[in-house]
Amino acid sequence: MSIAENYRSTYDNREIVRILQRSSVLEGNVLWQSHGLGKTVIPIQHFEIDFVNREVVVTFNPRRYNVARELPIFVKLEYRTTVFKVSAFRDDSQSLSFSLPRALKTLELRPFPRQQFPTNRDYTVALKPSLTGARDAGNEIEVRAVDVSRYGLGLLISEHNRSFLKNNRILWLTKLGEHRLQYPILGEVVYINSDVEPRRESRRAKELKVGLKLSGVLPPDIFNSFIV
C-alpha cells in the first residue's frame, strides 16, 4: 500500500484546528512551492493560529528564502504528516498569513488492521450520548459501520443526525451488530467527512463519514462475531 493510500481527507473544522494546534509545537513543519525549475522547500520557523481573524500566521527566514506571490503554497506539518494547499495568502516579507484551511489530508495512524465491510451488507452499531437511564433507548441511535478495528470504527451517519454529532462529540458504543455490550465503550468523534458517495438505494439521503476512536478494546468474541 502506498503512502497516498494511507491518507484521508478531513473537512471537520474542530479536527482541523486541533491538528494545527498540535503541529504548532513541533519542529519539521515546511512549506513549498512548485515551479518550472522544480520545488522550493522552506522550513517553517514558527506558526500560530489567529483565532480573531481565523487565520494561520507562518514565519520563515526571508534572507534565505523567497516566496513567489503568484504561485500557491503547499504546507506539510509534522503532526500526522498533514498536508494542505493555500491558494490565497499575504506575504509580509518574513511571514505568511492565510485563512484556516477548509480541508487537509492526514496520514492515518492505525495500530491495528482495519476490517472493511462489503457495501451489499449492513453492519450496524448503536451509540448513546450518555449512560444515565441506560435502559431508556430514547437517545440511542443505530448507524451503519463501514469499517472496524480493535480501537475504532468508521461509520456512515445520516445528514439528519448531524446535530446529534455536533452536540455529542463523546459517545458510548452500546451495541455491535446484535450483541449488546455488557460494558459500553467510550468513543470520541475524531473526524466528520461530508464528501461521501451515496449508495444506489439511498441517492437522496446524504450521509456523513464519521471516525470514532474508542477508549477501550472491543471484546474479542463480540468483535470476531461482528466481522464475520
N, C-alpha and C positions, 0 to 999 in steps of 0.2 A: 504494500500500500504506500502510495506517495505521500509526501508532506501535504500537498494540496488537498488530498482526500481527507486528511485529518483536521482540516479547518472547517469551522462552521461560522455562519454569519449571525450577528445579533443586532436587533433593532430596538431592544428594550432600553429606554433612557436610563433607568436605575442601574442596570448592569454596566452600561457604557461608562457612566460616571464612576462606578466602583472600580472598573478596570483602569481608568485613567488615574484615579487616586492611588491605587496600588503601584502603578508604574512610576508615579512621580517620585517615589523614594528609592528607586532602583537605578543603577548605572547600566550603561549599554544601550540606552534609547538613541535612535538615529532617525534622520530624515534623509530622503534622497530625491533627486530629480533625474529623469531620463532625457537625453538629448542626442543629437546626431553623432557626437563623439563618444557616447557611452552613458555612463551613470556617474553622477556626483553624489557621494555619500558624506553627510555632515553629522558629526556627533552632536547630540543634544547635551548641553551643559546643565540645563535646568528647565523644568516646565511646571506650570501651576494652572489651576482652574480658577478663572474669574467668574464666580457664581452670579455676580451682579449683572454682568454683561453677557453671561452664558458663553464665555469664550475660553480658549486654551491659549496660553502665552508661553512660547518656547524661546529660550535663549541659546545662542551658539557663539563661536569665535568669528567675528566678522573680518579679522585680519587674515585668516587662513581660508575662509570660505565665502563665496558669493552665491546668492540665491537669485535665479532668473525669475523676474516677476511675471513674465508671460507664460511660464510653464507651471503645471500643477506640481504639488509636492506629495510625496508618499511618506507616511510615518510608520516606523516599526518600533514597538515598545517591547521591553524586556519581559514584562509580565505576560505569560502565556503566548509569547511571540505574536502579539497583536499587531495587525496592520490595518491602515485605512488611508483613503485618498482625500486630499484637500485641494479643491479647485479654486477657491477664493480665499485670499489672505492679505494681511497688511504687513509690509516689511518696514521695520523701524531701525534699520541699519544693523542692530545686534540682536534683534528679537523678531519673532513672527507671532501674529495674533490671528486666530481663526475661530469660527463658530464651533461649538461642540459637535462632533461628528454624529450624523443620524444613523450611521451603520458602521460596523467594523467587523473584521474577521479575527477569530481567536483560535488558537490551537487547542484541540480537545485533549484533556488530560484524564485518561481513564485507567485506573489501576486494575480494573477487571474487564474481561472481554464483554462486548455488548451483544446481546441477542436481539436481532431484528425479527419482527413478526411479519408473516405474509399478509398482503393487503386484502386478500379474499376471506380472512377470518377476523373475528372481533375478539380481542383480548382486552378485558376491562378491569379497572381498579376503582376503588371508592376512596374519596377524600372527605375529611371534615376539618373545619377551621378550629374546632375546639372539642375537647373530650368531656366537657360539662354536659350532663344529661346524655351520657353515652348511649343510652337505649333509644333516645329520640333521634331518628334518622332524618328529621326535617331539614337539617343543614348539611346533610351528606349528599355529595354528587357522585355520579358514576360516569367515568370518562374512558375513552379508548386509549390503550397503550400501544405504541408503535415499536418500542424497543425497551430493553431492561438489562441492567447489570446488577451486581450484588449491592451496589450503593447508589443506584439512580434509576430513573425512569424517564423515557421520552413519551410525552402524551399529546394527543390531539383533543383540543377542547373547543367547543362551540364558541363562536363570537358572542353569543348571548351570555356566556359566563365570564366575559372579560371583567366585568365589575366585581365578580366573586374573587378573581385573581388579584385585582387591583387592591381590594380591601383585605386580602388574606395572603400575604407572601409566605407565611409559615402555615403548613398544613399537616394533618395527621393522615397517614396511609392506614386505612382500617380494613381493607379487603383487597385480595388479589385473586381475580377470577371469581370462583365460587367459594374461596376459602376466606373466612373471617379471621383476621389476626387476633390471637389471644392478647397480644401486647402490641397495640398500634405503634407505628414508627413515625417519628417526627421527620418532616421533609421541608426543604426550602426551595422556593421557586427561584432558579438561578438565571433563567432566560425565557423570553417570550418572543417568538418569531411569527410575524404575520404573513410572511411570504410562503404560503403553503398551497400546493397544487390540490384542488378539491377532488374527492373521489367521484367516480362517474355517477354513483347513485345519489350523491348529495351535492350536485353542482351549484345549487342555490344557497347552500348552507356554508358560510365562510367559517374556516377553522383556524385555530392558532396552534403552533407547535410550542410546547412548553417543556422545559427541562426541570425535573425535580430531583434535587440532591438529598439523599437520605442520610440521617444521622446514625443509623444503625443498619446492620446487615439483615437481609431478608432470611427468614428461616429456611434452611436448605431443603427440607421436604416440601414446603409450600412453593418455594422458588422452582424446584425441579418439576413439580406438577404443573405449574403455571406455564412453563415454556414448552411443554410437550405439544 
